[in-house]
Amino acid sequence: MSRLVDLEDWAMEVATTVYRVCLYRRVFGRYPPNTHYVTAGELAETETKLTELSEADFAAAIEGAQDAAWEVYQRVYRRHSTPPRSSQIN
């Protein structure tokens, strides 16, 4: 059971990173300088910029980032929670 909990935590960490990167990209129209993560400062800039968006753009940015994060979470979880195939030939 411990492995499953660790997998859920890891998948959530990956999804959170994807959410932040996607949100940054949707708000600024470009990826953050390091495309693999968003720093605390960049996250603060993103939050400030979100307040300047129209309601429709705000909703689209949040929804798009959520969709990407959820897809990645599911993909990571599924890929690593299934047992490896047997290497035996029957």
Number of C-alpha atoms within 10 A of each C-alpha: 6 7 9 12 10 11 17 18 13 15 22 19 14 16 24 20 16 24 24 23 26 27 28 26 17 20 22 14 10 12 17 18 10 9 13 12 20 22 14 9 9 16 17 12 14 19 14 11 14 21 10 11 13 10 11 8 14 18 13 15 19 17 14 16 23 19 14 17 25 18 14 19 21 14 14 18 18 12 11 13 13 8 7 8 6 7 6 5 4 4
